[in-house]
Amino acid sequence: MTASSRPRLCLLPGLDGTGRLYAPLVASLAQAGDIEVLAYDSGQFQGYSALADAIESALLRRNDDVVLVAESFAGPLGVLLAHRHPGRVRALVMAASFVRAPLFLSRVAAALVERLPAVAPPLFVLERLLTGGGLPPPLRAEFEAIVASVPLPVLRQRAVAALRVDVSRELAALEMPVLYLQARHDRLIWPHAGRDVLRLARHARHAVVDAPHFLFQMAPVPAAAEIGRLLDGLRDDACV
């Protein structure tokens, strides 16, 4: 597989939808070829099916194969897109993500989130939960700017959608390789979510990265190395 024939890496952002926190991963994937962040509208709520509809044109506008890289909230979105376009999507990467019930009491949690007052948690609480603390200053500034710019109702509705989603059937139908990256110190998405993916997917590989939930932000180099191994496997398959 030549550089020009490598699949395009399409990065699907997490809950915020901006893709602005992907800079560390993009830098670490500099040798991987063509990379595109498929951001979605942060100003309005769109459920998973509507999000898939909205970004399909960006996915399909060029005549090339793609590898979808889906972070956290975007995992089910990646599954839907791969299921809709098996001829275009060569592989799917899911990082610190899920296909259903990311929490043990997801349905209860969804009902609670809907009823809670529209007040954002303190930033230091969010940072501790998502990064374990120690977020580099440039990323912290970006994170704070994103939290301030994305409407809280949008974040809440997307969180509820994530807690209620179930794309297990779509995942089980996929024929392409699936790489699941588990964050070893994830305080948000527990290991059972990764076991679900491995049990349901036909061609899944699992790798543990020594990182908190913000895996791509806090450990971009080992994450990029695992994605590189996936791309190498696709290249070897193409040469057979």
N, C-alpha and C positions, 0 to 999 in steps of 0.2 A: 504494500500500500504506500504510495507516494504521499508527500506532504499535501499535494493538491487534492488527493483522493481521500484523505482522512475525513471521517465524519465531523460535522460541525458540532461543537459543544454548546448546547443551549441550557443556560442556567435559569432555573425557576426560583424566584425569591421566596422567603418565608412569609410570615404573617403580615408584615408591613407592605410587601409587594413592590418596594422600590428597587431592590437589587443593589442599593448603595453600600451594603456591607459585604459585598462580594469582592472588593478590591484585593484583599490578601490572597484569596484563592486564584483570582485571575492572574495575579503576578506570579504565583507559584506554578501555574499551568502555561507559562509563556511559550514553552516548547511544544505544547500539545496541538497547536494549529489554530484554526478559526474558532473564536469564542464569542458568544452573543448572550447578553442578559435579556431575558424576555420579561421585562417589568410589566406590571398591570396597574390599572387605575387605583391609586391610593385614596381617592376622594369619595369613592362610593363602594357600597357592599356588592359583591358578586359571589354567589355560591360557586361550588366547584364546577358544575356543568356550565354555568355562564362564563366562568373564567376560561374554561377550555375553549368555548366558542369564541371568546374575545381574542385569544392569542394564537388561534389556529392559523390565521393568515400570515403571521410573522414566522411561524414554524414552517409553513409550506411555500413561502414566497420565492424560495430559491430551489433549484433542482439539485439538491444534495441530500445525503443521508445525515441524520443527527443522532447524537447521544444526549439524552435528557439527564440533567443533574438537578435533582429536586431536594431542597432543604426543608426539613421540619414540616410546617403547614403544607408545603407544596408537594409532598409525597403523593397523596391521592390525586392531585392534579397531573403529575407526571404519569401515573398509572392510567388515568383516563385518556391522556393524549397518546400514549403508547398503544393502548387498546384500539383507539380510533384509527391509528395510522401505522399498522405493523409493517407496511412496506417502506416506510420512511424512517422510522425510529429503529436504530441498530441495537441500542442498549439503553438501560435505565439505571441511574445511580440514585439511591435514596439515602440521605444522610440525616441521622437523628430524627427519623420520621416514622410513619405508621400507615396502615391501610384502613384501620378501624379502631374504635375505642382506645385512644392513646392513654387514657387513665383507667384504672380498674373500675371506677364509678363514673364513667364518662357521661352517661345520660343524666345522672343526678347533678354532676358538675355543670352540665349545659343548662339545666333548669335554674341552678343557683346563679350562674353568670347572667342569665337573662333578667333575674330579679334584683341583682345587686345594684346599688346606686351607681350612676355614671361618673365614678371617680377613679382616676388612674392610680395604680400603686406607686409608692415612692420609687424614684429612679434607682436608688441604691438597692432596693429589694429586687427589682427587675434585673439589675446587673448581677447581683449575687446569684439569682436563680439561673440566669442564662449563661453567665460566663464564669461563675465561681469566684468572681473578683479578679482584679489584676488586668482589666481591659486596658490595652495601650491607649495613651491619651488621644491620639488622632481618631482611633475607633470609638473611644468614649464620646468625643465631641460629635462624631457622625451619628452615633446611637441616640444621643440626647436630641439632636436636630430632627431625627426621624420620628422619635416619640412625640416631639412637639408639633410635627407637621401632619401626621396622619390622624384623622379624626378618631376620637375614642370610640364612637358608635360603630365605625367600620371595623376596628380591631376587635371589639366585642362580638360583632356578628360573625366575623371570620372565625373567632375562637369557638363560638357555638357550632358553626358548620363543621369545624374540625372534630369537635367532640361527638358529633352525630354521624359523621361520614362512614360509609362502608363500601369500599371498592374491592373487596376480597375476590368476588367473582371475576372482575376484570383482570386482576393480577394473576389469578390462577389460569387464565386463558392466554397469557403472554408466552410467546415462543422465544423471545429474545433474552439475552443474558441480563440478569439483574444483580447489581452490586449494592449490598446494604452496609453502610458505614455506621457503626454504633459508637457513640461517645461514651467512653468508660466511666466518666464522672457526671453523666447526665442526670440532673435533678428534676427534669420535666418529663422526658419520654423514657419510660422504664424498659428493661431488657425484653419483656414479653412482646413488645411491639416488633422488635427485630425477629424474634422467634416466629411470630405470625407470618412475616414476610418469607422467611426461609421455609416454612411449612407449606405455604400456598404457592410460591413461585416455582416454576418447572426447572429453571436454570439459574439458581441464585447462588451467590457467593457472599460470604460474611467476613468483615474485617472490623476489628476493634481499634479505635484511635484513642490515644491517651489525651482526652480533652473533655471539657464540659459541653453543654448543649450547643453552644456556639462553636461547633466543631470546625467549620470552614474559616472562622475568624481567629480562633485561638490555636489551631494546629493545621494551618493551610499546607505546609510542606508534606507531612505524612499523608494527609488527605489527597493531595495532588499525586503523590506517588502511587496510591491505590488506584486512582482513576487512570493513571498512566499504564498500570498493569492491565487494566481492563481494555484500554485502547490497543495495547500490544497484542492481547488475545484476539481482538477483532482483526487486527492486521494479519496475524498468523493464520486465522481461519480463511481470510480472503486469499491468502497465498496457496492454500491447499488445493 
